[in-house]
Amino acid sequence: MTLLLLAGIAFACLGLTWVAYPAAMWLRARRLPSVTIPDPDALERVCAVIATRDDPSIAARRIQNLLESDYPRDRLRVVLAADPASGIPLDAYRRALHGTASVVAGDPPGGKAATLNAAVRAAGDADVLLFADVGQTFNREAIRQLVATLRAGPFGAVTGRYEQRAGDPTMTGYASLEATIRAGQAAGRGVVSATGSILVLRPRYWRPLPDGLICDDLFTGLSVVRQGQRLGFCRDAVAHDPRPFTRDQQFARRVRTLTGLVQFMRLAPWSLLPWENRVWTHFLLHKVFRLLTPLFVLVGTIALGAWLIMNALALVVAATVVMLAVMVVGSMFAEGGVRRVLADVQWASRLLVIPILAIGNGLRGHWAVWSVTPQRAAEPRAGDTSGVGVR
């Protein structure tokens, strides 16, 4: 009976993490109110900050996209901070940008966190900070929608929606799931973590990022929460990522993100304490339980298998499994998709390995997990410093 109870608890945690909690957030998201866009004359001064090590031509296209938004041009300026680790001289950025943005050097020793710190210092007396990355583009109304949401609610910051180029249905679905969960959280006590590629923030709630920080968006979002404010969500503000990612690249990005989660919990142990973290329940179900998914699967499978072996029902269950396997194999041959199905099964298995690698990185204190994500073949060589994946 103990084995069955253990298996039940493990599988219940899986169901709570991946089914019940997202369903509850979907229901709550339906109560998220729409936002009224204020008159242009009432809009605040926004400074967009970008940290990059990408090719100047790519940065120039990104800034052009920001300036083509419907936000009043006289209330929007851009600061681009160049990562000193890239080796690209500041003058190369200045020539490519033609005065459309201020260009500053990131702080040593480099990396996104140190570079963002320099960008924020250069933002001056802006009313609102807008964080963006070079790898995405905004829909034309995104900035206005974000600022309107920030004004309308009791928020210290507001994040938008990350949308990935259609490709791998698993990762596309994951991004949609994340947007739904964030919308549900925003309808309650606030979102747990921001999307660093699309975020607006009141400058007074900014806290400098530690050198070598991986998840700047998680750090910034929960810093806002710890200061007694809420992190909001605007589903109509979209950062679209046009880059195609292979599964190997997706795998590396997810390892990086979850390693960043482990790093954050080591830097901010208060996030694990319910009396310190105002969104502790969401943090537990949205972040920590996902990290523990392989453990739940392993414990549940072993406990259930041991229980079945010790009971007469084992033969019945085994026969049922064989029948289901025959049905699945039959459908695979009927559709001619054997390789595709096997590839999906392999991919699902690899996804379960990601938290294990992330926890291993955390235990070893190995935080140098950034890797270059190439742009499309038609674009110049560039590195991906966004650190933005599907979180």
BELURGI-V794351 format. One record per residue. N is the residue number from 1. PSI is psi in whole degrees, -180 to 180 (NA if undefined). NEAR is the number of other ideal C-beta (glycine too) atoms within 8 Angstrom. Layout:
# BELURGI-V794351
{{N	PSI	NEAR} {N	PSI	NEAR}}
This chain:
# BELURGI-V794351
{{1	-33	4} {2	-40	5} {3	-43	11} {4	-39	10} {5	-43	8} {6	-44	11} {7	-41	14} {8	-42	8} {9	-44	8} {10	-47	13} {11	-28	11} {12	-39	8} {13	-39	11} {14	-46	12} {15	-38	9} {16	-42	11} {17	-46	12} {18	-11	8} {19	-63	8} {20	-47	7} {21	-49	12} {22	-37	11} {23	-41	8} {24	-40	9} {25	-34	13} {26	-42	10} {27	-42	8} {28	-34	13} {29	-24	12} {30	-15	6} {31	0	6} {32	118	11} {33	155	4} {34	161	3} {35	137	10} {36	127	6} {37	125	6} {38	166	8} {39	142	5} {40	-35	6} {41	-17	4} {42	-3	5} {43	150	12} {44	167	8} {45	124	10} {46	136	17} {47	118	14} {48	131	13} {49	134	16} {50	130	17} {51	130	12} {52	155	14} {53	16	10} {54	168	14} {55	138	10} {56	-34	12} {57	-34	8} {58	-42	13} {59	-38	16} {60	-42	12} {61	-38	8} {62	-44	14} {63	-36	14} {64	-39	9} {65	-42	10} {66	-43	13} {67	-18	10} {68	4	6} {69	171	13} {70	11	6} {71	140	11} {72	127	7} {73	-32	6} {74	-4	4} {75	13	9} {76	125	15} {77	163	10} {78	136	14} {79	125	15} {80	124	15} {81	127	17} {82	128	15} {83	120	14} {84	-19	11} {85	-12	8} {86	-28	11} {87	1	3} {88	123	9} {89	150	5} {90	-35	9} {91	-29	6} {92	-39	9} {93	-42	14} {94	-40	8} {95	-39	8} {96	-31	10} {97	-19	14} {98	40	6} {99	6	4} {100	-12	9} {101	153	11} {102	139	8} {103	126	11} {104	161	12} {105	138	8} {106	161	17} {107	148	9} {108	151	6} {109	12	7} {110	-175	11} {111	163	13} {112	-42	12} {113	-50	12} {114	-35	14} {115	-38	19} {116	-38	15} {117	-43	12} {118	-39	13} {119	-43	16} {120	-40	12} {121	-33	6} {122	-3	11} {123	-15	11} {124	-137	5} {125	35	4} {126	148	11} {127	-31	8} {128	135	14} {129	133	14} {130	121	12} {131	129	16} {132	161	14} {133	160	16} {134	-17	13} {135	-10	12} {136	173	16} {137	151	8} {138	149	15} {139	156	9} {140	-30	7} {141	1	10} {142	-49	15} {143	-44	17} {144	-40	12} {145	-43	14} {146	-47	16} {147	-39	14} {148	-41	12} {149	-40	15} {150	-41	14} {151	-35	8} {152	-29	7} {153	171	9} {154	62	4} {155	145	12} {156	-21	10} {157	158	17} {158	133	15} {159	161	16} {160	-162	17} {161	133	14} {162	127	16} {163	124	8} {164	151	11} {165	135	9} {166	131	4} {167	-102	9} {168	115	8} {169	-29	6} {170	-48	10} {171	-32	12} {172	-44	11} {173	-36	8} {174	-42	9} {175	-40	12} {176	-40	8} {177	-42	9} {178	-42	11} {179	-41	11} {180	-44	12} {181	-43	12} {182	-38	13} {183	-41	14} {184	-41	15} {185	-40	17} {186	-29	14} {187	-10	9} {188	-119	8} {189	-5	7} {190	159	14} {191	146	14} {192	-51	14} {193	146	13} {194	169	12} {195	110	15} {196	-19	14} {197	-7	14} {198	99	17} {199	135	17} {200	147	14} {201	137	13} {202	127	11} {203	-31	11} {204	-15	4} {205	3	12} {206	137	10} {207	130	7} {208	144	6} {209	138	12} {210	145	8} {211	138	8} {212	4	7} {213	136	15} {214	-54	14} {215	80	15} {216	-32	13} {217	-41	16} {218	-43	14} {219	-47	15} {220	-44	17} {221	-47	16} {222	-21	16} {223	-41	11} {224	-45	14} {225	-42	15} {226	-23	10} {227	13	8} {228	11	5} {229	170	13} {230	149	13} {231	116	18} {232	177	14} {233	135	15} {234	108	13} {235	-19	9} {236	-10	11} {237	116	17} {238	131	12} {239	108	18} {240	128	10} {241	110	12} {242	-5	7} {243	136	9} {244	131	6} {245	131	13} {246	169	6} {247	-32	9} {248	-40	6} {249	-41	9} {250	-42	12} {251	-48	11} {252	-39	11} {253	-39	11} {254	-38	12} {255	-43	13} {256	-46	14} {257	-46	14} {258	-31	13} {259	-37	16} {260	-35	13} {261	-45	13} {262	-43	13} {263	-44	13} {264	-43	15} {265	-31	12} {266	-38	8} {267	-31	8} {268	70	9} {269	-19	7} {270	-24	8} {271	-19	12} {272	-1	9} {273	121	9} {274	-27	6} {275	-7	3} {276	-31	8} {277	112	13} {278	-21	8} {279	38	13} {280	-44	12} {281	-45	7} {282	-40	11} {283	-41	14} {284	-50	9} {285	-35	11} {286	-32	12} {287	-60	11} {288	-46	10} {289	-32	13} {290	-40	9} {291	-30	12} {292	6	10} {293	-47	13} {294	-36	10} {295	-43	7} {296	-44	14} {297	-46	11} {298	-50	8} {299	-45	11} {300	-42	13} {301	-45	9} {302	-45	8} {303	-43	13} {304	-42	12} {305	-43	8} {306	-39	9} {307	-41	11} {308	-40	11} {309	-32	7} {310	3	7} {311	156	7} {312	-20	5} {313	-10	7} {314	-42	10} {315	-41	7} {316	-46	8} {317	-43	9} {318	-43	9} {319	-39	8} {320	-42	8} {321	-43	8} {322	-42	8} {323	-44	8} {324	-40	8} {325	-42	8} {326	-41	8} {327	-43	8} {328	-46	9} {329	-40	8} {330	-43	8} {331	-34	8} {332	-46	10} {333	-35	8} {334	-36	6} {335	-7	6} {336	27	5} {337	37	7} {338	-49	8} {339	-40	6} {340	-45	7} {341	-44	10} {342	-38	8} {343	-39	8} {344	-40	9} {345	-43	8} {346	-40	8} {347	-42	10} {348	-39	9} {349	-40	8} {350	-36	10} {351	-33	10} {352	-21	11} {353	-25	9} {354	-51	12} {355	-34	13} {356	-45	9} {357	-40	11} {358	-44	14} {359	-40	10} {360	-42	9} {361	-41	13} {362	-42	13} {363	-31	6} {364	-7	6} {365	31	5} {366	101	9} {367	-7	9} {368	73	4} {369	10	11} {370	142	8} {371	154	6} {372	133	5} {373	108	12} {374	148	6} {375	179	11} {376	155	8} {377	-28	3} {378	-9	3} {379	161	8} {380	164	7} {381	139	5} {382	153	11} {383	158	8} {384	101	9} {385	7	14} {386	-35	11} {387	14	16} {388	117	14} {389	-145	9} {390	115	10} {391	NA	10}}
